[in-house]
Amino acid sequence: MNLERCGAGEKKEIPGRLYKKEIFSRMEVQPMERQNFALSLPKDIINKAKIVAIKKDTSLSNLIRQALEEIVEKDQGYDLAMKRHFEILEKGLNFNLKGNIPWTREDLHER
């Protein structure tokens, strides 16, 4: 309910208006600890990155954060895929041969 104070403690509803309490109760807040760090880059790269940030309607800091997040996600995805493949190799594949291999080495290497 959207209410606004009117005089001596009275409240009046204003349709469509959101107050801080409502906004924060509707938001999914995920606090993220931040840390500043120094980064040394060539000036021309910084200037070009600023232009990219402006085109994307974001800040340079946000642009760098997004790039780093992508790198970390790709690396984590690679590590996970590698772990899964090693688990498959360790377990082995079941071809339902029940210990009987119906081909010979010569059959496989026949020219």
N, C-alpha and C positions, 0 to 999 in steps of 0.2 A: 504494500500500500504506500503510495507516495503522499507524504504529508509535509506541510510547511507551517511553521509557527506564525500565528496572527495575533499579535497583542498579548494579553495577559494569559499566556499558557494555552490559548486555543490553537488548534491545528487545522489547516485547510489542505485538502488534497489537490495536487496539481497533476493532471493527466500527462503521462509520457515522461515525467521528470524522474531521473534516478539520483539517489543520494549516495554518498560514499559507502555507507553501511551496506546498501543493496548491491552496489557494484562489486565490493570486495566479497560479499557472500556468494555472488554468481560466478566469480572468477575462480579458475583452478590455479592456485598459487603453488608453484614449485620453486622454493628458494634455492638459489644456486650460489655457492660461495665463489667469490671472484678474487682474483689476484692480479695486480698490475705487474708488468715486466717490461724491461727495456728491449727495444728491437731496433737494430741498425740496418737500414736498407738504403740503396742508392736513391738519390732525390728524384730521378726520372721515373723510377718504379713507383715511388710514393705518389707523385703527381698523376701518373696514369691510373693508379689504383683509386685515387680520389675522384677522378672523372668517372670511373666505372661505378663507384659507390653512389655518386650523384645520379647517374643514369638508372641505377637500381633503387633509388630513393631510400638509401640506407646510409649508415655511417661507415667510415673506414674501419673502425674497430669491429663493427658487426660483420663487415665483409671478410676481414681476416679471421674472425671467430668461425664463420661459416666454412671457410676454406679449411681451417684446421679440423673442424668437426668431420668434414668429408674425408680427409686423410685418415683420421683415427677410425672412422666407421669402416672404411675400406680395409684398413690393416686388421681390424678386429674380425671382419668378415672373412678375410684370407686365413687368419689364424684358426677360426672356427672350422672352415672348410678343410684345412689341412688336418686338423685334429680328427674330424669325421672320417677322412680318407684313411688315415693311419689306423683308426679303429676297425674300418672295413678290412684293410690289409691284414691286421692282426687276427681278426676273426676268420677271415677267409670267405670265399664265395661258395655257395652250395649249388652245384649244377645237377644235383640228383643222379650222380653217376654211381653212387653206392660203392665206391672203391674200384669200380671197373672202368678203365679207360679204353674206349672202343677204337682208338686210332693209335698209330705208331708215329714215331718221330719222322720216319721216311714218308709216311702219308702226308704229314704236315709240310714237309720241305720238298715235295715232289715238284719237278719243273716240267 
